């Protein structure tokens, strides 16, 4: 298994190529493309609970 990562010149995309080869078989390559994502400025306040799992609310609101 071989992984190759390529970042675009403008740093907006990530290309991940995973190649699988074994013995005399023909190699198989899976290519995935990821677009840059910048989270919004709003903050989320999250709490991990046993009963509800991950519970989040938007931070920075009045009475917060």
PDB file of N, H, CA, C and O in Angstrom:
ATOM      1  N   UNK A   1       0.860  -1.176   0.000  1.00  0.00           N
ATOM      2  CA  UNK A   1       0.000   0.000   0.000  1.00  0.00           C
ATOM      3  C   UNK A   1       0.897   1.227   0.000  1.00  0.00           C
ATOM      4  O   UNK A   1       1.817   1.345   0.810  1.00  0.00           O
ATOM      5  N   UNK A   2       0.615   2.133  -0.918  1.00  0.00           N
ATOM      6  H   UNK A   2      -0.133   2.037  -1.575  1.00  0.00           H
ATOM      7  CA  UNK A   2       1.393   3.371  -1.018  1.00  0.00           C
ATOM      8  C   UNK A   2       0.432   4.553  -1.037  1.00  0.00           C
ATOM      9  O   UNK A   2      -0.552   4.553  -1.777  1.00  0.00           O
ATOM     10  N   UNK A   3       0.723   5.554  -0.223  1.00  0.00           N
ATOM     11  H   UNK A   3       1.522   5.554   0.378  1.00  0.00           H
ATOM     12  CA  UNK A   3      -0.082   6.775  -0.195  1.00  0.00           C
ATOM     13  C   UNK A   3       0.755   7.921  -0.747  1.00  0.00           C
ATOM     14  O   UNK A   3       1.937   8.046  -0.425  1.00  0.00           O
ATOM     15  N   UNK A   4       0.142   8.751  -1.573  1.00  0.00           N
ATOM     16  H   UNK A   4      -0.818   8.649  -1.835  1.00  0.00           H
ATOM     17  CA  UNK A   4       0.821   9.940  -2.094  1.00  0.00           C
ATOM     18  C   UNK A   4      -0.105  11.134  -1.891  1.00  0.00           C
ATOM     19  O   UNK A   4      -1.272  11.108  -2.282  1.00  0.00           O
ATOM     20  N   UNK A   5       0.438  12.181  -1.269  1.00  0.00           N
ATOM     21  H   UNK A   5       1.386  12.202  -0.951  1.00  0.00           H
ATOM     22  CA  UNK A   5      -0.320  13.395  -0.998  1.00  0.00           C
ATOM     23  C   UNK A   5       0.264  14.535  -1.807  1.00  0.00           C
ATOM     24  O   UNK A   5       1.479  14.731  -1.831  1.00  0.00           O
ATOM     25  N   UNK A   6      -0.602  15.289  -2.471  1.00  0.00           N
ATOM     26  H   UNK A   6      -1.589  15.130  -2.451  1.00  0.00           H
ATOM     27  CA  UNK A   6      -0.171  16.443  -3.258  1.00  0.00           C
ATOM     28  C   UNK A   6      -1.046  17.627  -2.869  1.00  0.00           C
ATOM     29  O   UNK A   6      -2.273  17.539  -2.902  1.00  0.00           O
ATOM     30  N   UNK A   7      -0.410  18.734  -2.501  1.00  0.00           N
ATOM     31  H   UNK A   7       0.587  18.807  -2.474  1.00  0.00           H
ATOM     32  CA  UNK A   7      -1.118  19.968  -2.155  1.00  0.00           C
ATOM     33  C   UNK A   7      -1.022  20.907  -3.347  1.00  0.00           C
ATOM     34  O   UNK A   7       0.062  21.101  -3.898  1.00  0.00           O
ATOM     35  N   UNK A   8      -2.143  21.490  -3.750  1.00  0.00           N
ATOM     36  H   UNK A   8      -3.023  21.332  -3.303  1.00  0.00           H
ATOM     37  CA  UNK A   8      -2.145  22.410  -4.888  1.00  0.00           C
ATOM     38  C   UNK A   8      -1.311  23.650  -4.558  1.00  0.00           C
ATOM     39  O   UNK A   8      -1.090  23.970  -3.390  1.00  0.00           O
ATOM     40  N   UNK A   9      -0.856  24.334  -5.597  1.00  0.00           N
ATOM     41  H   UNK A   9      -1.036  24.073  -6.546  1.00  0.00           H
ATOM     42  CA  UNK A   9      -0.012  25.516  -5.404  1.00  0.00           C
ATOM     43  C   UNK A   9      -0.691  26.589  -4.569  1.00  0.00           C
ATOM     44  O   UNK A   9      -0.040  27.275  -3.782  1.00  0.00           O
ATOM     45  N   UNK A  10      -2.010  26.736  -4.741  1.00  0.00           N
ATOM     46  H   UNK A  10      -2.539  26.179  -5.381  1.00  0.00           H
ATOM     47  CA  UNK A  10      -2.731  27.763  -3.974  1.00  0.00           C
ATOM     48  C   UNK A  10      -3.169  27.253  -2.594  1.00  0.00           C
ATOM     49  O   UNK A  10      -3.823  27.975  -1.841  1.00  0.00           O
ATOM     50  N   UNK A  11      -2.808  26.016  -2.269  1.00  0.00           N
ATOM     51  H   UNK A  11      -2.277  25.429  -2.880  1.00  0.00           H
ATOM     52  CA  UNK A  11      -3.087  25.386  -0.970  1.00  0.00           C
ATOM     53  C   UNK A  11      -4.586  25.255  -0.686  1.00  0.00           C
ATOM     54  O   UNK A  11      -5.005  25.207   0.471  1.00  0.00           O
ATOM     55  N   UNK A  12      -5.385  25.198  -1.750  1.00  0.00           N
ATOM     56  H   UNK A  12      -5.045  25.237  -2.690  1.00  0.00           H
ATOM     57  CA  UNK A  12      -6.832  25.080  -1.605  1.00  0.00           C
ATOM     58  C   UNK A  12      -7.312  23.639  -1.769  1.00  0.00           C
ATOM     59  O   UNK A  12      -8.431  23.320  -1.368  1.00  0.00           O
ATOM     60  N   UNK A  13      -6.484  22.757  -2.352  1.00  0.00           N
ATOM     61  H   UNK A  13      -5.575  23.017  -2.677  1.00  0.00           H
ATOM     62  CA  UNK A  13      -6.881  21.369  -2.572  1.00  0.00           C
ATOM     63  C   UNK A  13      -5.786  20.412  -2.125  1.00  0.00           C
ATOM     64  O   UNK A  13      -4.594  20.707  -2.214  1.00  0.00           O
ATOM     65  N   UNK A  14      -6.233  19.253  -1.641  1.00  0.00           N
ATOM     66  H   UNK A  14      -7.201  19.013  -1.569  1.00  0.00           H
ATOM     67  CA  UNK A  14      -5.337  18.161  -1.289  1.00  0.00           C
ATOM     68  C   UNK A  14      -5.744  16.964  -2.127  1.00  0.00           C
ATOM     69  O   UNK A  14      -6.920  16.603  -2.170  1.00  0.00           O
ATOM     70  N   UNK A  15      -4.785  16.349  -2.791  1.00  0.00           N
ATOM     71  H   UNK A  15      -3.830  16.641  -2.756  1.00  0.00           H
ATOM     72  CA  UNK A  15      -5.019  15.165  -3.604  1.00  0.00           C
ATOM     73  C   UNK A  15      -4.355  13.998  -2.883  1.00  0.00           C
ATOM     74  O   UNK A  15      -3.156  14.042  -2.606  1.00  0.00           O
ATOM     75  N   UNK A  16      -5.133  12.946  -2.573  1.00  0.00           N
ATOM     76  H   UNK A  16      -6.107  12.911  -2.798  1.00  0.00           H
ATOM     77  CA  UNK A  16      -4.573  11.761  -1.935  1.00  0.00           C
ATOM     78  C   UNK A  16      -4.755  10.586  -2.885  1.00  0.00           C
ATOM     79  O   UNK A  16      -5.878  10.264  -3.272  1.00  0.00           O
ATOM     80  N   UNK A  17      -3.662   9.951  -3.256  1.00  0.00           N
ATOM     81  H   UNK A  17      -2.750  10.212  -2.942  1.00  0.00           H
ATOM     82  CA  UNK A  17      -3.705   8.774  -4.123  1.00  0.00           C
ATOM     83  C   UNK A  17      -3.219   7.580  -3.314  1.00  0.00           C
ATOM     84  O   UNK A  17      -2.112   7.601  -2.775  1.00  0.00           O
ATOM     85  N   UNK A  18      -4.041   6.539  -3.227  1.00  0.00           N
ATOM     86  H   UNK A  18      -4.940   6.521  -3.664  1.00  0.00           H
ATOM     87  CA  UNK A  18      -3.679   5.317  -2.522  1.00  0.00           C
ATOM     88  C   UNK A  18      -3.580   4.207  -3.553  1.00  0.00           C
ATOM     89  O   UNK A  18      -4.542   3.921  -4.265  1.00  0.00           O
ATOM     90  N   UNK A  19      -2.409   3.585  -3.628  1.00  0.00           N
ATOM     91  H   UNK A  19      -1.627   3.817  -3.049  1.00  0.00           H
ATOM     92  CA  UNK A  19      -2.172   2.520  -4.587  1.00  0.00           C
ATOM     93  C   UNK A  19      -1.966   1.207  -3.851  1.00  0.00           C
ATOM     94  O   UNK A  19      -1.195   1.132  -2.894  1.00  0.00           O
ATOM     95  N   UNK A  20      -2.656   0.183  -4.302  1.00  0.00           N
ATOM     96  H   UNK A  20      -3.282   0.244  -5.079  1.00  0.00           H
ATOM     97  CA  UNK A  20      -2.554  -1.150  -3.727  1.00  0.00           C
ATOM     98  C   UNK A  20      -2.019  -2.076  -4.805  1.00  0.00           C
ATOM     99  O   UNK A  20      -2.573  -2.157  -5.901  1.00  0.00           O
ATOM    100  N   UNK A  21      -0.931  -2.777  -4.483  1.00  0.00           N
ATOM    101  H   UNK A  21      -0.480  -2.711  -3.593  1.00  0.00           H
ATOM    102  CA  UNK A  21      -0.388  -3.750  -5.425  1.00  0.00           C
ATOM    103  C   UNK A  21       0.089  -4.964  -4.638  1.00  0.00           C
ATOM    104  O   UNK A  21       0.545  -4.853  -3.500  1.00  0.00           O
ATOM    105  N   UNK A  22      -0.030  -6.126  -5.275  1.00  0.00           N
ATOM    106  H   UNK A  22      -0.401  -6.217  -6.199  1.00  0.00           H
ATOM    107  CA  UNK A  22       0.354  -7.366  -4.621  1.00  0.00           C
ATOM    108  C   UNK A  22       0.884  -8.338  -5.660  1.00  0.00           C
ATOM    109  O   UNK A  22       0.195  -8.659  -6.628  1.00  0.00           O
ATOM    110  N   UNK A  23       2.103  -8.803  -5.457  1.00  0.00           N
ATOM    111  H   UNK A  23       2.662  -8.542  -4.670  1.00  0.00           H
ATOM    112  CA  UNK A  23       2.667  -9.809  -6.358  1.00  0.00           C
ATOM    113  C   UNK A  23       2.603  -9.408  -7.805  1.00  0.00           C
ATOM    114  O   UNK A  23       3.049  -8.322  -8.176  1.00  0.00           O
ATOM    115  N   UNK A  24       2.044 -10.288  -8.639  1.00  0.00           N
ATOM    116  H   UNK A  24       1.682 -11.170  -8.337  1.00  0.00           H
ATOM    117  CA  UNK A  24       1.963 -10.036 -10.077  1.00  0.00           C
ATOM    118  C   UNK A  24       0.666  -9.408 -10.508  1.00  0.00           C
ATOM    119  O   UNK A  24       0.420  -9.289 -11.709  1.00  0.00           O
ATOM    120  N   UNK A  25      -0.191  -8.994  -9.565  1.00  0.00           N
ATOM    121  H   UNK A  25       0.009  -9.090  -8.590  1.00  0.00           H
ATOM    122  CA  UNK A  25      -1.485  -8.420  -9.947  1.00  0.00           C
ATOM    123  C   UNK A  25      -1.325  -6.992 -10.470  1.00  0.00           C
ATOM    124  O   UNK A  25      -0.298  -6.347 -10.256  1.00  0.00           O
ATOM    125  N   UNK A  26      -2.340  -6.524 -11.143  1.00  0.00           N
ATOM    126  H   UNK A  26      -3.174  -7.048 -11.316  1.00  0.00           H
ATOM    127  CA  UNK A  26      -2.347  -5.160 -11.669  1.00  0.00           C
ATOM    128  C   UNK A  26      -2.615  -4.191 -10.517  1.00  0.00           C
ATOM    129  O   UNK A  26      -3.578  -4.384  -9.775  1.00  0.00           O
ATOM    130  N   UNK A  27      -1.792  -3.157 -10.347  1.00  0.00           N
ATOM    131  H   UNK A  27      -1.009  -3.000 -10.950  1.00  0.00           H
ATOM    132  CA  UNK A  27      -2.005  -2.194  -9.249  1.00  0.00           C
ATOM    133  C   UNK A  27      -3.339  -1.460  -9.403  1.00  0.00           C
ATOM    134  O   UNK A  27      -3.806  -1.208 -10.514  1.00  0.00           O
ATOM    135  N   UNK A  28      -3.934  -1.126  -8.264  1.00  0.00           N
ATOM    136  H   UNK A  28      -3.555  -1.331  -7.361  1.00  0.00           H
ATOM    137  CA  UNK A  28      -5.188  -0.382  -8.224  1.00  0.00           C
ATOM    138  C   UNK A  28      -4.926   0.920  -7.494  1.00  0.00           C
ATOM    139  O   UNK A  28      -4.342   0.912  -6.410  1.00  0.00           O
ATOM    140  N   UNK A  29      -5.353   2.054  -8.073  1.00  0.00           N
ATOM    141  H   UNK A  29      -5.827   2.060  -8.953  1.00  0.00           H
ATOM    142  CA  UNK A  29      -5.146   3.359  -7.449  1.00  0.00           C
ATOM    143  C   UNK A  29      -6.487   4.041  -7.236  1.00  0.00           C
ATOM    144  O   UNK A  29      -7.298   4.155  -8.155  1.00  0.00           O
ATOM    145  N   UNK A  30      -6.704   4.492  -6.007  1.00  0.00           N
ATOM    146  H   UNK A  30      -6.045   4.399  -5.260  1.00  0.00           H
ATOM    147  CA  UNK A  30      -7.889   5.259  -5.642  1.00  0.00           C
ATOM    148  C   UNK A  30      -7.439   6.695  -5.421  1.00  0.00           C
ATOM    149  O   UNK A  30      -6.528   6.947  -4.633  1.00  0.00           O
ATOM    150  N   UNK A  31      -8.074   7.637  -6.113  1.00  0.00           N
ATOM    151  H   UNK A  31      -8.814   7.432  -6.753  1.00  0.00           H
ATOM    152  CA  UNK A  31      -7.725   9.057  -5.972  1.00  0.00           C
ATOM    153  C   UNK A  31      -8.869   9.786  -5.288  1.00  0.00           C
ATOM    154  O   UNK A  31     -10.033   9.643  -5.664  1.00  0.00           O
ATOM    155  N   UNK A  32      -8.516  10.573  -4.271  1.00  0.00           N
ATOM    156  H   UNK A  32      -7.571  10.690  -3.966  1.00  0.00           H
ATOM    157  CA  UNK A  32      -9.505  11.379  -3.556  1.00  0.00           C
ATOM    158  C   UNK A  32      -9.030  12.816  -3.542  1.00  0.00           C
ATOM    159  O   UNK A  32      -7.842  13.094  -3.377  1.00  0.00           O
ATOM    160  N   UNK A  33      -9.982  13.733  -3.720  1.00  0.00           N
ATOM    161  H   UNK A  33     -10.947  13.508  -3.854  1.00  0.00           H
ATOM    162  CA  UNK A  33      -9.672  15.149  -3.741  1.00  0.00           C
ATOM    163  C   UNK A  33     -10.426  15.834  -2.617  1.00  0.00           C
ATOM    164  O   UNK A  33     -11.618  15.591  -2.424  1.00  0.00           O
ATOM    165  N   UNK A  34      -9.745  16.680  -1.883  1.00  0.00           N
ATOM    166  H   UNK A  34      -8.777  16.877  -2.039  1.00  0.00           H
ATOM    167  CA  UNK A  34     -10.340  17.394  -0.765  1.00  0.00           C
ATOM    168  C   UNK A  34     -10.178  18.889  -0.989  1.00  0.00           C
ATOM    169  O   UNK A  34      -9.108  19.364  -1.371  1.00  0.00           O
ATOM    170  N   UNK A  35     -11.253  19.620  -0.745  1.00  0.00           N
ATOM    171  H   UNK A  35     -12.122  19.235  -0.434  1.00  0.00           H
ATOM    172  CA  UNK A  35     -11.257  21.076  -0.887  1.00  0.00           C
ATOM    173  C   UNK A  35     -11.025  21.700   0.484  1.00  0.00           C
ATOM    174  O   UNK A  35     -11.569  21.220   1.479  1.00  0.00           O
ATOM    175  N   UNK A  36     -10.232  22.755   0.551  1.00  0.00           N
ATOM    176  H   UNK A  36      -9.790  23.146  -0.257  1.00  0.00           H
ATOM    177  CA  UNK A  36      -9.971  23.435   1.808  1.00  0.00           C
ATOM    178  C   UNK A  36     -11.271  23.935   2.425  1.00  0.00           C
ATOM    179  O   UNK A  36     -12.155  24.433   1.727  1.00  0.00           O
ATOM    180  N   UNK A  37     -11.372  23.796   3.736  1.00  0.00           N
ATOM    181  H   UNK A  37     -10.655  23.391   4.303  1.00  0.00           H
ATOM    182  CA  UNK A  37     -12.543  24.263   4.472  1.00  0.00           C
ATOM    183  C   UNK A  37     -12.055  25.048   5.678  1.00  0.00           C
ATOM    184  O   UNK A  37     -11.293  24.531   6.494  1.00  0.00           O
ATOM    185  N   UNK A  38     -12.489  26.288   5.791  1.00  0.00           N
ATOM    186  H   UNK A  38     -13.109  26.708   5.128  1.00  0.00           H
ATOM    187  CA  UNK A  38     -12.180  27.102   6.965  1.00  0.00           C
ATOM    188  C   UNK A  38     -13.456  27.220   7.779  1.00  0.00           C
ATOM    189  O   UNK A  38     -14.479  27.700   7.290  1.00  0.00           O
ATOM    190  N   UNK A  39     -13.383  26.780   9.018  1.00  0.00           N
ATOM    191  H   UNK A  39     -12.552  26.390   9.415  1.00  0.00           H
ATOM    192  CA  UNK A  39     -14.555  26.822   9.898  1.00  0.00           C
ATOM    193  C   UNK A  39     -14.991  28.273  10.098  1.00  0.00           C
ATOM    194  O   UNK A  39     -14.159  29.180  10.100  1.00  0.00           O
ATOM    195  N   UNK A  40     -16.283  28.484  10.264  1.00  0.00           N
ATOM    196  H   UNK A  40     -16.959  27.747  10.262  1.00  0.00           H
ATOM    197  CA  UNK A  40     -16.758  29.847  10.519  1.00  0.00           C
ATOM    198  C   UNK A  40     -16.202  30.367  11.841  1.00  0.00           C
ATOM    199  O   UNK A  40     -15.755  29.595  12.690  1.00  0.00           O
ATOM    200  N   UNK A  41     -16.237  31.682  11.997  1.00  0.00           N
ATOM    201  H   UNK A  41     -16.599  32.309  11.307  1.00  0.00           H
ATOM    202  CA  UNK A  41     -15.667  32.297  13.185  1.00  0.00           C
ATOM    203  C   UNK A  41     -16.431  31.948  14.458  1.00  0.00           C
ATOM    204  O   UNK A  41     -15.856  31.974  15.547  1.00  0.00           O
ATOM    205  N   UNK A  42     -17.725  31.621  14.337  1.00  0.00           N
ATOM    206  H   UNK A  42     -18.192  31.600  13.453  1.00  0.00           H
ATOM    207  CA  UNK A  42     -18.498  31.288  15.526  1.00  0.00           C
ATOM    208  C   UNK A  42     -17.878  30.074  16.212  1.00  0.00           C
ATOM    209  O   UNK A  42     -17.433  29.130  15.559  1.00  0.00           O
ATOM    210  N   UNK A  43     -17.862  30.120  17.525  1.00  0.00           N
ATOM    211  H   UNK A  43     -18.223  30.887  18.055  1.00  0.00           H
ATOM    212  CA  UNK A  43     -17.322  29.004  18.299  1.00  0.00           C
ATOM    213  C   UNK A  43     -18.454  28.130  18.806  1.00  0.00           C
ATOM    214  O   UNK A  43     -19.523  28.621  19.167  1.00  0.00           O
ATOM    215  N   UNK A  44     -18.210  26.853  18.826  1.00  0.00           N
ATOM    216  H   UNK A  44     -17.342  26.454  18.532  1.00  0.00           H
ATOM    217  CA  UNK A  44     -19.152  25.915  19.396  1.00  0.00           C
ATOM    218  C   UNK A  44     -18.598  25.422  20.725  1.00  0.00           C
ATOM    219  O   UNK A  44     -17.427  25.057  20.822  1.00  0.00           O
ATOM    220  N   UNK A  45     -19.440  25.413  21.741  1.00  0.00           N
ATOM    221  H   UNK A  45     -20.392  25.710  21.662  1.00  0.00           H
ATOM    222  CA  UNK A  45     -19.075  24.871  23.044  1.00  0.00           C
ATOM    223  C   UNK A  45     -19.678  23.479  23.134  1.00  0.00           C
ATOM    224  O   UNK A  45     -20.899  23.327  23.129  1.00  0.00           O
ATOM    225  N   UNK A  46     -18.824  22.459  23.217  1.00  0.00           N
ATOM    226  H   UNK A  46     -17.832  22.582  23.221  1.00  0.00           H
ATOM    227  CA  UNK A  46     -19.295  21.079  23.222  1.00  0.00           C
ATOM    228  C   UNK A  46     -18.973  20.406  24.542  1.00  0.00           C
ATOM    229  O   UNK A  46     -17.934  20.652  25.156  1.00  0.00           O
ATOM    230  N   UNK A  47     -19.894  19.547  24.963  1.00  0.00           N
ATOM    231  H   UNK A  47     -20.738  19.347  24.464  1.00  0.00           H
ATOM    232  CA  UNK A  47     -19.727  18.774  26.179  1.00  0.00           C
ATOM    233  C   UNK A  47     -20.022  17.318  25.866  1.00  0.00           C
ATOM    234  O   UNK A  47     -21.042  17.005  25.251  1.00  0.00           O
ATOM    235  N   UNK A  48     -19.141  16.435  26.285  1.00  0.00           N
ATOM    236  H   UNK A  48     -18.313  16.689  26.784  1.00  0.00           H
ATOM    237  CA  UNK A  48     -19.351  15.003  26.099  1.00  0.00           C
ATOM    238  C   UNK A  48     -20.135  14.470  27.292  1.00  0.00           C
ATOM    239  O   UNK A  48     -19.693  14.593  28.434  1.00  0.00           O
ATOM    240  N   UNK A  49     -21.302  13.876  27.028  1.00  0.00           N
ATOM    241  H   UNK A  49     -21.662  13.776  26.100  1.00  0.00           H
ATOM    242  CA  UNK A  49     -22.117  13.318  28.109  1.00  0.00           C
ATOM    243  C   UNK A  49     -22.372  11.843  27.835  1.00  0.00           C
ATOM    244  O   UNK A  49     -22.317  11.395  26.690  1.00  0.00           O
ATOM    245  N   UNK A  50     -22.648  11.101  28.888  1.00  0.00           N
ATOM    246  H   UNK A  50     -22.693  11.466  29.818  1.00  0.00           H
ATOM    247  CA  UNK A  50     -22.933   9.675  28.724  1.00  0.00           C
ATOM    248  C   UNK A  50     -24.294   9.478  28.073  1.00  0.00           C
ATOM    249  O   UNK A  50     -24.445   8.634  27.190  1.00  0.00           O
ATOM    250  N   UNK A  51     -25.281  10.251  28.505  1.00  0.00           N
ATOM    251  H   UNK A  51     -25.158  10.936  29.222  1.00  0.00           H
ATOM    252  CA  UNK A  51     -26.646  10.043  28.021  1.00  0.00           C
ATOM    253  C   UNK A  51     -26.894  10.595  26.618  1.00  0.00           C
ATOM    254  O   UNK A  51     -27.633   9.991  25.842  1.00  0.00           O
ATOM    255  N   UNK A  52     -26.279  11.748  26.279  1.00  0.00           N
ATOM    256  H   UNK A  52     -25.678  12.239  26.910  1.00  0.00           H
ATOM    257  CA  UNK A  52     -26.554  12.385  24.988  1.00  0.00           C
ATOM    258  C   UNK A  52     -25.369  12.382  24.046  1.00  0.00           C
ATOM    259  O   UNK A  52     -25.475  12.913  22.941  1.00  0.00           O
ATOM    260  N   UNK A  53     -24.254  11.810  24.436  1.00  0.00           N
ATOM    261  H   UNK A  53     -24.168  11.379  25.334  1.00  0.00           H
ATOM    262  CA  UNK A  53     -23.075  11.818  23.578  1.00  0.00           C
ATOM    263  C   UNK A  53     -22.468  13.211  23.534  1.00  0.00           C
ATOM    264  O   UNK A  53     -22.295  13.846  24.574  1.00  0.00           O
ATOM    265  N   UNK A  54     -22.148  13.689  22.348  1.00  0.00           N
ATOM    266  H   UNK A  54     -22.289  13.174  21.503  1.00  0.00           H
ATOM    267  CA  UNK A  54     -21.545  15.005  22.185  1.00  0.00           C
ATOM    268  C   UNK A  54     -22.657  16.039  22.017  1.00  0.00           C
ATOM    269  O   UNK A  54     -23.405  15.988  21.040  1.00  0.00           O
ATOM    270  N   UNK A  55     -22.771  16.965  22.950  1.00  0.00           N
ATOM    271  H   UNK A  55     -22.164  17.007  23.744  1.00  0.00           H
ATOM    272  CA  UNK A  55     -23.812  17.991  22.921  1.00  0.00           C
ATOM    273  C   UNK A  55     -23.141  19.347  22.724  1.00  0.00           C
ATOM    274  O   UNK A  55     -22.279  19.736  23.512  1.00  0.00           O
ATOM    275  N   UNK A  56     -23.538  20.072  21.666  1.00  0.00           N
ATOM    276  H   UNK A  56     -24.238  19.756  21.026  1.00  0.00           H
ATOM    277  CA  UNK A  56     -22.879  21.335  21.336  1.00  0.00           C
ATOM    278  C   UNK A  56     -23.891  22.473  21.280  1.00  0.00           C
ATOM    279  O   UNK A  56     -25.060  22.275  20.951  1.00  0.00           O
ATOM    280  N   UNK A  57     -23.410  23.671  21.609  1.00  0.00           N
ATOM    281  H   UNK A  57     -22.460  23.832  21.876  1.00  0.00           H
ATOM    282  CA  UNK A  57     -24.209  24.880  21.438  1.00  0.00           C
ATOM    283  C   UNK A  57     -23.287  25.974  20.930  1.00  0.00           C
ATOM    284  O   UNK A  57     -22.078  25.946  21.162  1.00  0.00           O
ATOM    285  N   UNK A  58     -23.866  26.925  20.244  1.00  0.00           N
ATOM    286  H   UNK A  58     -24.848  26.948  20.056  1.00  0.00           H
ATOM    287  CA  UNK A  58     -23.116  28.009  19.634  1.00  0.00           C
ATOM    288  C   UNK A  58     -22.643  28.956  20.701  1.00  0.00           C
ATOM    289  O   UNK A  58     -23.456  29.437  21.491  1.00  0.00           O
ATOM    290  N   UNK A  59     -21.348  29.247  20.758  1.00  0.00           N
ATOM    291  H   UNK A  59     -20.688  28.856  20.116  1.00  0.00           H
ATOM    292  CA  UNK A  59     -20.786  30.149  21.747  1.00  0.00           C
ATOM    293  C   UNK A  59     -20.870  31.596  21.278  1.00  0.00           C
ATOM    294  O   UNK A  59     -21.163  31.865  20.113  1.00  0.00           O
ATOM    295  N   UNK A  60     -20.613  32.515  22.186  1.00  0.00           N
ATOM    296  H   UNK A  60     -20.375  32.297  23.132  1.00  0.00           H
ATOM    297  CA  UNK A  60     -20.597  33.936  21.854  1.00  0.00           C
ATOM    298  C   UNK A  60     -21.966  34.554  21.770  1.00  0.00           C
ATOM    299  O   UNK A  60     -22.091  35.698  21.334  1.00  0.00           O
ATOM    300  N   UNK A  61     -23.006  33.837  22.174  1.00  0.00           N
ATOM    301  H   UNK A  61     -22.904  32.907  22.528  1.00  0.00           H
ATOM    302  CA  UNK A  61     -24.343  34.405  22.159  1.00  0.00           C
ATOM    303  C   UNK A  61     -24.610  35.132  23.482  1.00  0.00           C
ATOM    304  O   UNK A  61     -23.956  34.831  24.481  1.00  0.00           O
ATOM    305  N   UNK A  62     -25.555  36.080  23.515  1.00  0.00           N
ATOM    306  H   UNK A  62     -26.086  36.325  22.704  1.00  0.00           H
ATOM    307  CA  UNK A  62     -25.890  36.746  24.780  1.00  0.00           C
ATOM    308  C   UNK A  62     -26.236  35.741  25.868  1.00  0.00           C
ATOM    309  O   UNK A  62     -26.785  34.677  25.581  1.00  0.00           O
ATOM    310  N   UNK A  63     -25.919  36.072  27.114  1.00  0.00           N
ATOM    311  H   UNK A  63     -25.473  36.936  27.347  1.00  0.00           H
ATOM    312  CA  UNK A  63     -26.153  35.209  28.265  1.00  0.00           C
ATOM    313  C   UNK A  63     -25.349  33.920  28.207  1.00  0.00           C
ATOM    314  O   UNK A  63     -25.737  32.914  28.801  1.00  0.00           O
ATOM    315  N   UNK A  64     -24.246  33.949  27.502  1.00  0.00           N
ATOM    316  H   UNK A  64     -23.931  34.767  27.020  1.00  0.00           H
ATOM    317  CA  UNK A  64     -23.423  32.749  27.379  1.00  0.00           C
ATOM    318  C   UNK A  64     -22.271  32.819  28.356  1.00  0.00           C
ATOM    319  O   UNK A  64     -21.453  31.900  28.413  1.00  0.00           O
TER     320      UNK A  64
END
